[in-house]
Amino acid sequence: MKIVTVCGMGIGTSVLLKMNAEKALRSLGVDADVEAADIGTARGAARTANLVLTSADLVEELGEVPATVVVINNFTSVDEVTQKISAALE
């Protein structure tokens, strides 16, 4: 499984979300490759991903991608990330 975490610049927020997604995946017992990306890189990376985790304001910029796009409201909340990844995998 491939997951892409996306923020506008791809430097800080997406890396924080990547780390929290990795924690969530470990707690769920899911093996996945998680990649942090800026919005421009994410448009290409999302074409081969299973899930994209991003904020609501970047969903439209991401455009149409085959991956499931999951909106995360609080990138620092491992609980929210865990719940939303779990729901997306059901």
N, CA, C and O atoms as a GROMACS GRO file, in nm:
protein
  360
    1MET      N    1   0.085  -0.118   0.000
    1MET     CA    2   0.000   0.000   0.000
    1MET      C    3   0.089   0.124   0.000
    1MET      O    4   0.193   0.127   0.066
    2LYS      N    5   0.047   0.224  -0.075
    2LYS     CA    6   0.120   0.350  -0.081
    2LYS      C    7   0.027   0.462  -0.036
    2LYS      O    8  -0.088   0.472  -0.080
    3ILE      N    9   0.081   0.547   0.053
    3ILE     CA   10   0.007   0.662   0.104
    3ILE      C   11   0.091   0.787   0.080
    3ILE      O   12   0.211   0.786   0.105
    4VAL      N   13   0.027   0.893   0.033
    4VAL     CA   14   0.094   1.021   0.013
    4VAL      C   15   0.032   1.123   0.108
    4VAL      O   16  -0.090   1.139   0.110
    5THR      N   17   0.118   1.191   0.186
    5THR     CA   18   0.070   1.301   0.272
    5THR      C   19   0.106   1.431   0.202
    5THR      O   20   0.218   1.448   0.153
    6VAL      N   21   0.010   1.524   0.198
    6VAL     CA   22   0.027   1.643   0.115
    6VAL      C   23   0.004   1.771   0.194
    6VAL      O   24  -0.092   1.783   0.270
    7CYS      N   25   0.095   1.868   0.173
    7CYS     CA   26   0.072   2.004   0.219
    7CYS      C   27   0.114   2.097   0.106
    7CYS      O   28   0.163   2.052   0.004
    8GLY      N   29   0.094   2.224   0.124
    8GLY     CA   30   0.121   2.320   0.018
    8GLY      C   31   0.266   2.326  -0.024
    8GLY      O   32   0.296   2.333  -0.144
    9MET      N   33   0.358   2.324   0.072
    9MET     CA   34   0.500   2.337   0.042
    9MET      C   35   0.576   2.205   0.047
    9MET      O   36   0.683   2.194  -0.012
   10GLY      N   37   0.523   2.105   0.116
   10GLY     CA   38   0.588   1.975   0.121
   10GLY      C   39   0.708   1.968   0.213
   10GLY      O   40   0.790   1.877   0.202
   11ILE      N   41   0.720   2.064   0.304
   11ILE     CA   42   0.838   2.069   0.389
   11ILE      C   43   0.806   2.029   0.532
   11ILE      O   44   0.868   1.936   0.586
   12GLY      N   45   0.712   2.095   0.595
   12GLY     CA   46   0.688   2.071   0.737
   12GLY      C   47   0.563   1.994   0.768
   12GLY      O   48   0.568   1.888   0.832
   13THR      N   49   0.452   2.046   0.725
   13THR     CA   50   0.324   1.987   0.763
   13THR      C   51   0.306   1.847   0.707
   13THR      O   52   0.254   1.759   0.776
   14SER      N   53   0.346   1.825   0.583
   14SER     CA   54   0.330   1.691   0.525
   14SER      C   55   0.420   1.590   0.594
   14SER      O   56   0.385   1.472   0.604
   15VAL      N   57   0.536   1.634   0.642
   15VAL     CA   58   0.627   1.543   0.714
   15VAL      C   59   0.566   1.508   0.850
   15VAL      O   60   0.573   1.393   0.893
   16LEU      N   61   0.507   1.606   0.917
   16LEU     CA   62   0.438   1.579   1.044
   16LEU      C   63   0.323   1.481   1.021
   16LEU      O   64   0.306   1.386   1.098
   17LEU      N   65   0.246   1.503   0.917
   17LEU     CA   66   0.135   1.412   0.885
   17LEU      C   67   0.188   1.274   0.849
   17LEU      O   68   0.126   1.174   0.884
   18LYS      N   69   0.300   1.267   0.780
   18LYS     CA   70   0.363   1.138   0.745
   18LYS      C   71   0.398   1.061   0.872
   18LYS      O   72   0.369   0.941   0.883
   19MET      N   73   0.461   1.128   0.967
   19MET     CA   74   0.500   1.062   1.092
   19MET      C   75   0.377   1.012   1.168
   19MET      O   76   0.378   0.902   1.221
   20ASN      N   77   0.272   1.092   1.173
   20ASN     CA   78   0.150   1.051   1.242
   20ASN      C   79   0.077   0.940   1.167
   20ASN      O   80   0.015   0.853   1.229
   21ALA      N   81   0.083   0.941   1.036
   21ALA     CA   82   0.024   0.833   0.957
   21ALA      C   83   0.098   0.703   0.984
   21ALA      O   84   0.036   0.597   0.995
   22GLU      N   85   0.230   0.710   0.993
   22GLU     CA   86   0.310   0.590   1.022
   22GLU      C   87   0.276   0.533   1.160
   22GLU      O   88   0.267   0.412   1.177
   23LYS      N   89   0.256   0.622   1.259
   23LYS     CA   90   0.213   0.577   1.393
   23LYS      C   91   0.077   0.510   1.385
   23LYS      O   92   0.055   0.404   1.444
   24ALA      N   93  -0.014   0.572   1.312
   24ALA     CA   94  -0.150   0.518   1.297
   24ALA      C   95  -0.146   0.382   1.229
   24ALA      O   96  -0.214   0.289   1.273
   25LEU      N   97  -0.068   0.370   1.125
   25LEU     CA   98  -0.059   0.244   1.052
   25LEU      C   99  -0.002   0.133   1.139
   25LEU      O  100  -0.048   0.019   1.134
   26ARG      N  101   0.100   0.165   1.220
   26ARG     CA  102   0.157   0.066   1.313
   26ARG      C  103   0.050   0.017   1.410
   26ARG      O  104   0.039  -0.102   1.436
   27SER      N  105  -0.029   0.111   1.464
   27SER     CA  106  -0.132   0.072   1.560
   27SER      C  107  -0.243  -0.011   1.494
   27SER      O  108  -0.307  -0.093   1.560
   28LEU      N  109  -0.264   0.010   1.364
   28LEU     CA  110  -0.365  -0.065   1.290
   28LEU      C  111  -0.309  -0.196   1.234
   28LEU      O  112  -0.384  -0.280   1.183
   29GLY      N  113  -0.177  -0.214   1.243
   29GLY     CA  114  -0.114  -0.334   1.189
   29GLY      C  115  -0.112  -0.337   1.037
   29GLY      O  116  -0.116  -0.444   0.976
   30VAL      N  117  -0.105  -0.219   0.976
   30VAL     CA  118  -0.106  -0.207   0.830
   30VAL      C  119   0.034  -0.172   0.781
   30VAL      O  120   0.098  -0.080   0.833
   31ASP      N  121   0.082  -0.247   0.682
   31ASP     CA  122   0.212  -0.221   0.623
   31ASP      C  123   0.192  -0.129   0.502
   31ASP      O  124   0.117  -0.162   0.410
   32ALA      N  125   0.258  -0.014   0.503
   32ALA     CA  126   0.243   0.081   0.393
   32ALA      C  127   0.368   0.166   0.378
   32ALA      O  128   0.443   0.186   0.474
   33ASP      N  129   0.388   0.214   0.259
   33ASP     CA  130   0.495   0.309   0.229
   33ASP      C  131   0.429   0.447   0.231
   33ASP      O  132   0.335   0.472   0.157
   34VAL      N  133   0.480   0.537   0.318
   34VAL     CA  134   0.422   0.670   0.330
   34VAL      C  135   0.521   0.773   0.279
   34VAL      O  136   0.638   0.774   0.319
   35GLU      N  137   0.475   0.858   0.189
   35GLU     CA  138   0.559   0.960   0.126
   35GLU      C  139   0.501   1.098   0.152
   35GLU      O  140   0.381   1.119   0.134
   36ALA      N  141   0.585   1.192   0.195
   36ALA     CA  142   0.542   1.331   0.214
   36ALA      C  143   0.570   1.408   0.085
   36ALA      O  144   0.675   1.389   0.023
   37ALA      N  145   0.477   1.495   0.046
   37ALA     CA  146   0.494   1.568  -0.081
   37ALA      C  147   0.426   1.704  -0.076
   37ALA      O  148   0.331   1.725  -0.001
   38ASP      N  149   0.477   1.794  -0.160
   38ASP     CA  150   0.408   1.922  -0.181
   38ASP      C  151   0.298   1.896  -0.284
   38ASP      O  152   0.292   1.789  -0.344
   39ILE      N  153   0.211   1.993  -0.303
   39ILE     CA  154   0.094   1.975  -0.389
   39ILE      C  155   0.132   1.943  -0.533
   39ILE      O  156   0.065   1.862  -0.597
   40GLY      N  157   0.237   2.003  -0.585
   40GLY     CA  158   0.279   1.976  -0.723
   40GLY      C  159   0.328   1.833  -0.741
   40GLY      O  160   0.288   1.766  -0.836
   41THR      N  161   0.413   1.787  -0.652
   41THR     CA  162   0.465   1.651  -0.656
   41THR      C  163   0.353   1.551  -0.631
   41THR      O  164   0.350   1.443  -0.691
   42ALA      N  165   0.262   1.586  -0.542
   42ALA     CA  166   0.153   1.495  -0.503
   42ALA      C  167   0.062   1.462  -0.620
   42ALA      O  168   0.007   1.352  -0.626
   43ARG      N  169   0.044   1.554  -0.711
   43ARG     CA  170  -0.044   1.527  -0.826
   43ARG      C  171   0.005   1.404  -0.903
   43ARG      O  172  -0.076   1.323  -0.948
   44GLY      N  173   0.136   1.391  -0.918
   44GLY     CA  174   0.191   1.274  -0.986
   44GLY      C  175   0.197   1.154  -0.895
   44GLY      O  176   0.161   1.043  -0.936
   45ALA      N  177   0.241   1.172  -0.771
   45ALA     CA  178   0.254   1.061  -0.676
   45ALA      C  179   0.119   0.997  -0.645
   45ALA      O  180   0.111   0.876  -0.623
   46ALA      N  181   0.014   1.075  -0.644
   46ALA     CA  182  -0.120   1.024  -0.612
   46ALA      C  183  -0.173   0.930  -0.719
   46ALA      O  184  -0.266   0.853  -0.693
   47ARG      N  185  -0.116   0.935  -0.837
   47ARG     CA  186  -0.161   0.847  -0.946
   47ARG      C  187  -0.128   0.700  -0.918
   47ARG      O  188  -0.193   0.610  -0.972
   48THR      N  189  -0.026   0.676  -0.834
   48THR     CA  190   0.012   0.538  -0.800
   48THR      C  191  -0.014   0.505  -0.654
   48THR      O  192   0.024   0.398  -0.606
   49ALA      N  193  -0.078   0.596  -0.582
   49ALA     CA  194  -0.105   0.576  -0.439
   49ALA      C  195  -0.242   0.514  -0.417
   49ALA      O  196  -0.330   0.520  -0.503
   50ASN      N  197  -0.258   0.453  -0.300
   50ASN     CA  198  -0.387   0.401  -0.259
   50ASN      C  199  -0.466   0.507  -0.182
   50ASN      O  200  -0.588   0.518  -0.198
   51LEU      N  201  -0.394   0.584  -0.099
   51LEU     CA  202  -0.457   0.688  -0.018
   51LEU      C  203  -0.376   0.816  -0.028
   51LEU      O  204  -0.253   0.813  -0.040
   52VAL      N  205  -0.445   0.929  -0.023
   52VAL     CA  206  -0.383   1.060  -0.012
   52VAL      C  207  -0.442   1.126   0.112
   52VAL      O  208  -0.564   1.135   0.126
   53LEU      N  209  -0.355   1.170   0.202
   53LEU     CA  210  -0.398   1.242   0.323
   53LEU      C  211  -0.362   1.388   0.305
   53LEU      O  212  -0.246   1.420   0.279
   54THR      N  213  -0.459   1.477   0.319
   54THR     CA  214  -0.435   1.619   0.299
   54THR      C  215  -0.539   1.702   0.372
   54THR      O  216  -0.631   1.649   0.434
   55SER      N  217  -0.524   1.833   0.364
   55SER     CA  218  -0.622   1.926   0.424
   55SER      C  219  -0.733   1.954   0.323
   55SER      O  220  -0.716   1.934   0.203
   56ALA      N  221  -0.846   2.000   0.374
   56ALA     CA  222  -0.963   2.027   0.289
   56ALA      C  223  -0.932   2.130   0.181
   56ALA      O  224  -0.982   2.119   0.069
   57ASP      N  225  -0.849   2.231   0.212
   57ASP     CA  226  -0.822   2.336   0.115
   57ASP      C  227  -0.733   2.291  -0.001
   57ASP      O  228  -0.723   2.362  -0.101
   58LEU      N  229  -0.668   2.175   0.009
   58LEU     CA  230  -0.583   2.127  -0.099
   58LEU      C  231  -0.649   2.020  -0.187
   58LEU      O  232  -0.593   1.982  -0.290
   59VAL      N  233  -0.766   1.973  -0.147
   59VAL     CA  234  -0.833   1.867  -0.222
   59VAL      C  235  -0.861   1.912  -0.366
   59VAL      O  236  -0.832   1.838  -0.460
   60GLU      N  237  -0.914   2.030  -0.383
   60GLU     CA  238  -0.946   2.079  -0.517
   60GLU      C  239  -0.820   2.099  -0.600
   60GLU      O  240  -0.819   2.068  -0.720
   61GLU      N  241  -0.712   2.149  -0.538
   61GLU     CA  242  -0.585   2.169  -0.609
   61GLU      C  243  -0.525   2.037  -0.653
   61GLU      O  244  -0.456   2.030  -0.756
   62LEU      N  245  -0.549   1.933  -0.577
   62LEU     CA  246  -0.497   1.800  -0.610
   62LEU      C  247  -0.557   1.749  -0.741
   62LEU      O  248  -0.490   1.682  -0.819
   63GLY      N  249  -0.682   1.782  -0.764
   63GLY     CA  250  -0.749   1.740  -0.886
   63GLY      C  251  -0.798   1.597  -0.879
   63GLY      O  252  -0.802   1.536  -0.771
   64GLU      N  253  -0.835   1.544  -0.993
   64GLU     CA  254  -0.888   1.408  -1.002
   64GLU      C  255  -0.771   1.310  -0.998
   64GLU      O  256  -0.683   1.313  -1.084
   65VAL      N  257  -0.772   1.224  -0.898
   65VAL     CA  258  -0.670   1.120  -0.886
   65VAL      C  259  -0.740   0.988  -0.855
   65VAL      O  260  -0.848   0.987  -0.796
   66PRO      N  261  -0.679   0.876  -0.896
   66PRO     CA  262  -0.742   0.746  -0.869
   66PRO      C  263  -0.738   0.705  -0.722
   66PRO      O  264  -0.815   0.618  -0.680
   67ALA      N  265  -0.651   0.765  -0.645
   67ALA     CA  266  -0.639   0.731  -0.503
   67ALA      C  267  -0.758   0.784  -0.424
   67ALA      O  268  -0.823   0.880  -0.464
   68THR      N  269  -0.785   0.720  -0.311
   68THR     CA  270  -0.885   0.771  -0.217
   68THR      C  271  -0.825   0.890  -0.145
   68THR      O  272  -0.717   0.879  -0.086
   69VAL      N  273  -0.892   1.004  -0.148
   69VAL     CA  274  -0.843   1.124  -0.082
   69VAL      C  275  -0.913   1.139   0.052
   69VAL      O  276  -1.036   1.140   0.060
   70VAL      N  277  -0.833   1.150   0.158
   70VAL     CA  278  -0.885   1.159   0.294
   70VAL      C  279  -0.847   1.296   0.350
   70VAL      O  280  -0.730   1.333   0.352
   71VAL      N  281  -0.948   1.371   0.396
   71VAL     CA  282  -0.925   1.503   0.453
   71VAL      C  283  -0.895   1.488   0.601
   71VAL      O  284  -0.972   1.429   0.677
   72ILE      N  285  -0.780   1.543   0.641
   72ILE     CA  286  -0.740   1.545   0.782
   72ILE      C  287  -0.752   1.689   0.831
   72ILE      O  288  -0.693   1.780   0.773
   73ASN      N  289  -0.829   1.709   0.936
   73ASN     CA  290  -0.849   1.844   0.990
   73ASN      C  291  -0.738   1.886   1.084
   73ASN      O  292  -0.697   2.003   1.084
   74ASN      N  293  -0.688   1.792   1.164
   74ASN     CA  294  -0.583   1.823   1.261
   74ASN      C  295  -0.465   1.730   1.237
   74ASN      O  296  -0.465   1.616   1.281
   75PHE      N  297  -0.364   1.780   1.167
   75PHE     CA  298  -0.248   1.698   1.130
   75PHE      C  299  -0.171   1.648   1.252
   75PHE      O  300  -0.095   1.552   1.241
   76THR      N  301  -0.189   1.711   1.369
   76THR     CA  302  -0.116   1.669   1.488
   76THR      C  303  -0.190   1.562   1.568
   76THR      O  304  -0.136   1.510   1.666
   77SER      N  305  -0.312   1.528   1.529
   77SER     CA  306  -0.393   1.432   1.603
   77SER      C  307  -0.376   1.290   1.546
   77SER      O  308  -0.432   1.257   1.441
   78VAL      N  309  -0.299   1.209   1.617
   78VAL     CA  310  -0.280   1.070   1.575
   78VAL      C  311  -0.415   0.996   1.579
   78VAL      O  312  -0.441   0.909   1.496
   79ASP      N  313  -0.499   1.031   1.676
   79ASP     CA  314  -0.631   0.968   1.686
   79ASP      C  315  -0.714   0.993   1.560
   79ASP      O  316  -0.773   0.900   1.505
   80GLU      N  317  -0.720   1.118   1.515
   80GLU     CA  318  -0.797   1.149   1.395
   80GLU      C  319  -0.739   1.077   1.273
   80GLU      O  320  -0.813   1.020   1.193
   81VAL      N  321  -0.607   1.081   1.260
   81VAL     CA  322  -0.543   1.016   1.146
   81VAL      C  323  -0.572   0.866   1.149
   81VAL      O  324  -0.602   0.807   1.045
   82THR      N  325  -0.565   0.805   1.265
   82THR     CA  326  -0.592   0.660   1.280
   82THR      C  327  -0.736   0.629   1.241
   82THR      O  328  -0.761   0.536   1.164
   83GLN      N  329  -0.830   0.707   1.293
   83GLN     CA  330  -0.972   0.685   1.263
   83GLN      C  331  -1.000   0.698   1.114
   83GLN      O  332  -1.073   0.617   1.057
   84LYS      N  333  -0.944   0.801   1.051
   84LYS     CA  334  -0.975   0.826   0.911
   84LYS      C  335  -0.907   0.724   0.818
   84LYS      O  336  -0.965   0.686   0.717
   85ILE      N  337  -0.786   0.682   0.852
   85ILE     CA  338  -0.720   0.578   0.772
   85ILE      C  339  -0.800   0.447   0.787
   85ILE      O  340  -0.825   0.377   0.688
   86SER      N  341  -0.837   0.415   0.909
   86SER     CA  342  -0.914   0.291   0.935
   86SER      C  343  -1.044   0.291   0.854
   86SER      O  344  -1.080   0.190   0.793
   87ALA      N  345  -1.115   0.404   0.855
   87ALA     CA  346  -1.241   0.414   0.782
   87ALA      C  347  -1.217   0.401   0.631
   87ALA      O  348  -1.296   0.338   0.561
   88ALA      N  349  -1.110   0.460   0.582
   88ALA     CA  350  -1.080   0.455   0.438
   88ALA      C  351  -1.043   0.315   0.393
   88ALA      O  352  -1.063   0.280   0.276
   89LEU      N  353  -0.990   0.234   0.483
   89LEU     CA  354  -0.948   0.099   0.448
   89LEU      C  355  -1.062  -0.003   0.456
   89LEU      O  356  -1.047  -0.116   0.409
   90GLU      N  357  -1.174   0.037   0.514
   90GLU     CA  358  -1.288  -0.057   0.528
   90GLU      C  359  -1.358  -0.079   0.397
   90GLU      O  360  -1.455  -0.155   0.391
   0.00000   0.00000   0.00000
